[in-house]
Every structure is written in C-alpha cells, then in structure tokens.
Amino acid sequence: TSFQSSDILVKKTSPPSTGSNGTDPVVIVIVVIVVIVFILVAVFGVLLFRRRKPQRNYDGINLETTAKRK
C-alpha cells in the first residue's frame, strides 16, 4: 500500500513527461538540500543580525535620536 500511495503522489506531482524512476529522486534530493541550506542561512543570518546589529544600531539610533531631539 505504501508503494501504491507513493506512486500516486509521484504521478500527481510530477509532469507525465518525466519518468518516475530517473528524475524524481534527484529533484526530491535537490529540493531537500535547498531547503536545508535556506534554513541554515536564515538561522545564521538571524543569529548574526541579533549579535552584531543591535550594538551598532543602538549606538547609531541613540546618537541620531538624541542629536535630533536636542
């Protein structure tokens, strides 16, 4: 039953021109790798932004706002 359901999903998601044996596993692997890389880049970006940016931004924003207010 698991093979039948997976074949149905593959036939529904993939265009009929591509074979269910050759291209689909490669596409799935590529998609998984891209998603993992995207998540890692997003996590590292958030960590770097939260570690580096607040210090510089707080100084810049405080200086700018105090200078504008005064």
N, CA, C and O atoms as a Tinker XYZ file with bonds, in Angstrom:
   280  protein
     1  N      0.832000   -1.214000    0.000000    73     2
     2  CA     0.000000    0.000000    0.000000    64     1     3
     3  C      0.862000    1.258000    0.000000    63     2     4     5
     4  O      0.500000    2.261000   -0.614000    81     3
     5  N      2.007000    1.204000    0.691000    73     3     6
     6  CA     2.865000    2.383000    0.742000    64     5     7
     7  C      3.424000    2.686000   -0.647000    63     6     8     9
     8  O      3.505000    3.848000   -1.046000    81     7
     9  N      3.810000    1.644000   -1.384000    73     7    10
    10  CA     4.342000    1.880000   -2.734000    64     9    11
    11  C      3.262000    2.458000   -3.635000    63    10    12    13
    12  O      3.537000    3.353000   -4.434000    81    11
    13  N      2.033000    1.956000   -3.518000    73    11    14
    14  CA     0.954000    2.466000   -4.362000    64    13    15
    15  C      0.691000    3.938000   -4.057000    63    14    16    17
    16  O      0.533000    4.741000   -4.977000    81    15
    17  N      0.643000    4.297000   -2.789000    73    15    18
    18  CA     0.356000    5.693000   -2.446000    64    17    19
    19  C      1.487000    6.592000   -2.921000    63    18    20    21
    20  O      1.236000    7.690000   -3.419000    81    19
    21  N      2.739000    6.137000   -2.774000    73    19    22
    22  CA     3.853000    6.970000   -3.223000    64    21    23
    23  C      3.832000    7.110000   -4.742000    63    22    24    25
    24  O      4.136000    8.184000   -5.261000    81    23
    25  N      3.479000    6.044000   -5.466000    73    23    26
    26  CA     3.394000    6.140000   -6.927000    64    25    27
    27  C      2.302000    7.122000   -7.322000    63    26    28    29
    28  O      2.482000    7.902000   -8.257000    81    27
    29  N      1.176000    7.095000   -6.626000    73    27    30
    30  CA     0.088000    8.027000   -6.939000    64    29    31
    31  C      0.554000    9.457000   -6.689000    63    30    32    33
    32  O      0.303000   10.345000   -7.504000    81    31
    33  N      1.237000    9.685000   -5.560000    73    31    34
    34  CA     1.721000   11.032000   -5.262000    64    33    35
    35  C      2.719000   11.476000   -6.330000    63    34    36    37
    36  O      2.667000   12.616000   -6.791000    81    35
    37  N      3.624000   10.582000   -6.724000    73    35    38
    38  CA     4.628000   10.940000   -7.723000    64    37    39
    39  C      3.939000   11.276000   -9.038000    63    38    40    41
    40  O      4.303000   12.251000   -9.695000    81    39
    41  N      2.932000   10.467000   -9.437000    73    39    42
    42  CA     2.238000   10.732000  -10.704000    64    41    43
    43  C      1.477000   12.050000  -10.640000    63    42    44    45
    44  O      1.392000   12.765000  -11.638000    81    43
    45  N      0.924000   12.379000   -9.473000    73    43    46
    46  CA     0.174000   13.627000   -9.355000    64    45    47
    47  C      1.120000   14.838000   -9.384000    63    46    48    49
    48  O      0.829000   15.835000  -10.044000    81    47
    49  N      2.237000   14.752000   -8.677000    73    47    50
    50  CA     3.093000   15.925000   -8.535000    64    49    51
    51  C      3.973000   16.125000   -9.761000    63    50    52    53
    52  O      4.228000   17.268000  -10.141000    81    51
    53  N      4.448000   15.049000  -10.397000    73    51    54
    54  CA     5.398000   15.198000  -11.499000    64    53    55
    55  C      4.652000   15.240000  -12.824000    63    54    56    57
    56  O      3.628000   14.573000  -12.971000    81    55
    57  N      5.142000   16.010000  -13.792000    73    55    58
    58  CA     4.539000   16.007000  -15.127000    64    57    59
    59  C      4.705000   14.648000  -15.788000    63    58    60    61
    60  O      5.641000   13.919000  -15.460000    81    59
    61  N      3.819000   14.290000  -16.713000    73    59    62
    62  CA     3.856000   12.937000  -17.302000    64    61    63
    63  C      5.093000   12.699000  -18.157000    63    62    64    65
    64  O      5.454000   11.550000  -18.409000    81    63
    65  N      5.761000   13.790000  -18.618000    73    63    66
    66  CA     6.905000   13.602000  -19.497000    64    65    67
    67  C      8.095000   13.016000  -18.717000    63    66    68    69
    68  O      8.894000   12.279000  -19.295000    81    67
    69  N      8.226000   13.326000  -17.433000    73    67    70
    70  CA     9.358000   12.830000  -16.665000    64    69    71
    71  C      9.044000   11.452000  -16.112000    63    70    72    73
    72  O      7.924000   11.196000  -15.669000    81    71
    73  N     10.038000   10.558000  -16.136000    73    71    74
    74  CA     9.833000    9.214000  -15.626000    64    73    75
    75  C      9.844000    9.198000  -14.113000    63    74    76    77
    76  O     10.479000   10.047000  -13.486000    81    75
    77  N      9.143000    8.233000  -13.513000    73    75    78
    78  CA     9.070000    8.156000  -12.059000    64    77    79
    79  C     10.338000    7.544000  -11.467000    63    78    80    81
    80  O     10.523000    7.586000  -10.251000    81    79
    81  N     11.214000    6.977000  -12.299000    73    79    82
    82  CA    12.417000    6.332000  -11.775000    64    81    83
    83  C     13.624000    7.271000  -11.777000    63    82    84    85
    84  O     14.322000    7.367000  -10.767000    81    83
    85  N     13.884000    7.964000  -12.883000    73    83    86
    86  CA    15.153000    8.664000  -13.025000    64    85    87
    87  C     15.183000   10.029000  -12.364000    63    86    88    89
    88  O     16.089000   10.315000  -11.582000    81    87
    89  N     14.198000   10.887000  -12.669000    73    87    90
    90  CA    14.345000   12.296000  -12.314000    64    89    91
    91  C     13.781000   12.617000  -10.942000    63    90    92    93
    92  O     14.316000   13.486000  -10.254000    81    91
    93  N     12.719000   11.946000  -10.522000    73    91    94
    94  CA    12.032000   12.361000   -9.299000    64    93    95
    95  C     12.924000   12.296000   -8.056000    63    94    96    97
    96  O     12.945000   13.262000   -7.293000    81    95
    97  N     13.668000   11.197000   -7.812000    73    95    98
    98  CA    14.543000   11.188000   -6.614000    64    97    99
    99  C     15.559000   12.313000   -6.639000    63    98   100   101
   100  O     15.862000   12.895000   -5.598000    81    99
   101  N     16.091000   12.629000   -7.813000    73    99   102
   102  CA    17.079000   13.712000   -7.909000    64   101   103
   103  C     16.420000   15.032000   -7.556000    63   102   104   105
   104  O     16.989000   15.832000   -6.813000    81   103
   105  N     15.236000   15.265000   -8.076000    73   103   106
   106  CA    14.526000   16.515000   -7.786000    64   105   107
   107  C     14.236000   16.613000   -6.291000    63   106   108   109
   108  O     14.404000   17.673000   -5.688000    81   107
   109  N     13.795000   15.491000   -5.691000    73   107   110
   110  CA    13.482000   15.498000   -4.254000    64   109   111
   111  C     14.743000   15.826000   -3.458000    63   110   112   113
   112  O     14.700000   16.639000   -2.535000    81   111
   113  N     15.865000   15.197000   -3.812000    73   111   114
   114  CA    17.118000   15.439000   -3.084000    64   113   115
   115  C     17.530000   16.896000   -3.224000    63   114   116   117
   116  O     17.936000   17.524000   -2.246000    81   115
   117  N     17.427000   17.442000   -4.445000    73   115   118
   118  CA    17.817000   18.843000   -4.663000    64   117   119
   119  C     16.940000   19.760000   -3.827000    63   118   120   121
   120  O     17.437000   20.695000   -3.198000    81   119
   121  N     15.636000   19.499000   -3.818000    73   119   122
   122  CA    14.716000   20.342000   -3.047000    64   121   123
   123  C     15.057000   20.275000   -1.564000    63   122   124   125
   124  O     15.070000   21.299000   -0.881000    81   123
   125  N     15.335000   19.063000   -1.061000    73   123   126
   126  CA    15.668000   18.913000    0.358000    64   125   127
   127  C     16.942000   19.689000    0.690000    63   126   128   129
   128  O     17.006000   20.388000    1.701000    81   127
   129  N     17.966000   19.558000   -0.178000    73   127   130
   130  CA    19.231000   20.257000    0.077000    64   129   131
   131  C     19.010000   21.761000    0.068000    63   130   132   133
   132  O     19.533000   22.471000    0.927000    81   131
   133  N     18.238000   22.255000   -0.901000    73   131   134
   134  CA    17.988000   23.701000   -0.986000    64   133   135
   135  C     17.257000   24.180000    0.267000    63   134   136   137
   136  O     17.578000   25.234000    0.814000    81   135
   137  N     16.275000   23.403000    0.718000    73   135   138
   138  CA    15.517000   23.807000    1.907000    64   137   139
   139  C     16.428000   23.836000    3.124000    63   138   140   141
   140  O     16.373000   24.777000    3.916000    81   139
   141  N     17.270000   22.809000    3.284000    73   139   142
   142  CA    18.167000   22.762000    4.442000    64   141   143
   143  C     19.138000   23.934000    4.405000    63   142   144   145
   144  O     19.360000   24.587000    5.424000    81   143
   145  N     19.721000   24.206000    3.237000    73   143   146
   146  CA    20.663000   25.324000    3.118000    64   145   147
   147  C     19.956000   26.642000    3.422000    63   146   148   149
   148  O     20.504000   27.510000    4.101000    81   147
   149  N     18.726000   26.780000    2.909000    73   147   150
   150  CA    17.984000   28.025000    3.147000    64   149   151
   151  C     17.721000   28.211000    4.635000    63   150   152   153
   152  O     17.864000   29.314000    5.162000    81   151
   153  N     17.333000   27.118000    5.320000    73   151   154
   154  CA    17.060000   27.214000    6.762000    64   153   155
   155  C     18.344000   27.571000    7.508000    63   154   156   157
   156  O     18.328000   28.420000    8.399000    81   155
   157  N     19.458000   26.924000    7.148000    73   155   158
   158  CA    20.722000   27.225000    7.828000    64   157   159
   159  C     21.117000   28.677000    7.607000    63   158   160   161
   160  O     21.519000   29.363000    8.547000    81   159
   161  N     21.005000   29.150000    6.366000    73   159   162
   162  CA    21.369000   30.546000    6.085000    64   161   163
   163  C     20.467000   31.491000    6.877000    63   162   164   165
   164  O     20.932000   32.493000    7.420000    81   163
   165  N     19.169000   31.164000    6.940000    73   163   166
   166  CA    18.246000   32.035000    7.683000    64   165   167
   167  C     18.603000   32.048000    9.166000    63   166   168   169
   168  O     18.610000   33.107000    9.794000    81   167
   169  N     18.902000   30.870000    9.732000    73   167   170
   170  CA    19.226000   30.806000   11.161000    64   169   171
   171  C     20.512000   31.566000   11.443000    63   170   172   173
   172  O     20.572000   32.363000   12.379000    81   171
   173  N     21.546000   31.322000   10.634000    73   171   174
   174  CA    22.815000   32.022000   10.858000    64   173   175
   175  C     22.644000   33.520000   10.657000    63   174   176   177
   176  O     23.224000   34.315000   11.396000    81   175
   177  N     21.851000   33.913000    9.661000    73   175   178
   178  CA    21.609000   35.332000    9.438000    64   177   179
   179  C     20.931000   35.982000   10.632000    63   178   180   181
   180  O     21.314000   37.074000   11.052000    81   179
   181  N     19.920000   35.308000   11.181000    73   179   182
   182  CA    19.224000   35.863000   12.348000    64   181   183
   183  C     20.184000   35.970000   13.524000    63   182   184   185
   184  O     20.181000   36.976000   14.234000    81   183
   185  N     21.008000   34.941000   13.738000    73   183   186
   186  CA    21.952000   34.986000   14.861000    64   185   187
   187  C     22.954000   36.116000   14.675000    63   186   188   189
   188  O     23.244000   36.857000   15.614000    81   187
   189  N     23.486000   36.249000   13.455000    73   187   190
   190  CA    24.471000   37.306000   13.212000    64   189   191
   191  C     23.809000   38.682000   13.366000    63   190   192   193
   192  O     24.393000   39.589000   13.959000    81   191
   193  N     22.599000   38.835000   12.835000    73   191   194
   194  CA    21.927000   40.127000   12.943000    64   193   195
   195  C     21.669000   40.460000   14.412000    63   194   196   197
   196  O     21.851000   41.600000   14.839000    81   195
   197  N     21.247000   39.464000   15.175000    73   195   198
   198  CA    20.928000   39.749000   16.582000    64   197   199
   199  C     22.195000   39.992000   17.391000    63   198   200   201
   200  O     22.165000   40.740000   18.367000    81   199
   201  N     23.296000   39.381000   17.007000    73   199   202
   202  CA    24.531000   39.586000   17.788000    64   201   203
   203  C     25.234000   40.875000   17.382000    63   202   204   205
   204  O     25.674000   41.630000   18.249000    81   203
   205  N     25.350000   41.145000   16.078000    73   203   206
   206  CA    26.152000   42.280000   15.625000    64   205   207
   207  C     25.325000   43.551000   15.541000    63   206   208   209
   208  O     25.751000   44.603000   16.018000    81   207
   209  N     24.138000   43.462000   14.936000    73   207   210
   210  CA    23.411000   44.682000   14.605000    64   209   211
   211  C     22.968000   45.485000   15.831000    63   210   212   213
   212  O     23.159000   46.701000   15.841000    81   211
   213  N     22.390000   44.869000   16.862000    73   211   214
   214  CA    21.855000   45.702000   17.947000    64   213   215
   215  C     22.899000   46.627000   18.551000    63   214   216   217
   216  O     22.575000   47.768000   18.881000    81   215
   217  N     24.148000   46.176000   18.709000    73   215   218
   218  CA    25.169000   47.024000   19.306000    64   217   219
   219  C     25.398000   48.258000   18.437000    63   218   220   221
   220  O     25.363000   49.383000   18.934000    81   219
   221  N     25.633000   48.050000   17.142000    73   219   222
   222  CA    25.872000   49.186000   16.249000    64   221   223
   223  C     24.600000   50.029000   16.113000    63   222   224   225
   224  O     24.654000   51.258000   16.164000    81   223
   225  N     23.467000   49.364000   15.940000    73   223   226
   226  CA    22.227000   50.108000   15.717000    64   225   227
   227  C     21.846000   50.913000   16.953000    63   226   228   229
   228  O     21.419000   52.062000   16.841000    81   227
   229  N     21.999000   50.313000   18.131000    73   227   230
   230  CA    21.647000   51.053000   19.347000    64   229   231
   231  C     22.488000   52.325000   19.455000    63   230   232   233
   232  O     21.970000   53.402000   19.750000    81   231
   233  N     23.792000   52.184000   19.213000    73   231   234
   234  CA    24.654000   53.366000   19.279000    64   233   235
   235  C     24.223000   54.398000   18.235000    63   234   236   237
   236  O     24.053000   55.575000   18.553000    81   235
   237  N     24.045000   53.946000   16.973000    73   235   238
   238  CA    23.682000   54.882000   15.919000    64   237   239
   239  C     22.320000   55.521000   16.171000    63   238   240   241
   240  O     22.163000   56.733000   16.030000    81   239
   241  N     21.321000   54.689000   16.550000    73   239   242
   242  CA    19.967000   55.221000   16.761000    64   241   243
   243  C     19.978000   56.178000   17.952000    63   242   244   245
   244  O     19.371000   57.247000   17.887000    81   243
   245  N     20.658000   55.811000   19.031000    73   243   246
   246  CA    20.672000   56.691000   20.202000    64   245   247
   247  C     21.326000   58.011000   19.869000    63   246   248   249
   248  O     20.815000   59.065000   20.246000    81   247
   249  N     22.466000   57.977000   19.157000    73   247   250
   250  CA    23.143000   59.224000   18.795000    64   249   251
   251  C     22.260000   60.065000   17.874000    63   250   252   253
   252  O     22.140000   61.277000   18.054000    81   251
   253  N     21.640000   59.406000   16.881000    73   251   254
   254  CA    20.810000   60.164000   15.944000    64   253   255
   255  C     19.592000   60.760000   16.640000    63   254   256   257
   256  O     19.279000   61.936000   16.454000    81   255
   257  N     18.911000   59.951000   17.436000    73   255   258
   258  CA    17.681000   60.447000   18.061000    64   257   259
   259  C     17.998000   61.549000   19.071000    63   258   260   261
   260  O     17.289000   62.553000   19.144000    81   259
   261  N     19.067000   61.359000   19.850000    73   259   262
   262  CA    19.398000   62.394000   20.842000    64   261   263
   263  C     19.840000   63.665000   20.125000    63   262   264   265
   264  O     19.499000   64.764000   20.562000    81   263
   265  N     20.598000   63.537000   19.025000    73   263   266
   266  CA    21.046000   64.726000   18.295000    64   265   267
   267  C     19.842000   65.433000   17.677000    63   266   268   269
   268  O     19.766000   66.661000   17.702000    81   267
   269  N     18.890000   64.658000   17.116000    73   267   270
   270  CA    17.721000   65.287000   16.502000    64   269   271
   271  C     16.843000   65.936000   17.578000    63   270   272   273
   272  O     16.316000   67.030000   17.374000    81   271
   273  N     16.688000   65.267000   18.712000    73   271   274
   274  CA    15.821000   65.819000   19.760000    64   273   275
   275  C     16.440000   67.083000   20.352000    63   274   276   277
   276  O     15.738000   68.058000   20.620000    81   275
   277  N     17.767000   67.062000   20.557000    73   275   278
   278  CA    18.420000   68.257000   21.121000    64   277   279
   279  C     18.515000   69.343000   20.038000    63   278   280
   280  O     19.031000   70.430000   20.298000    81   279
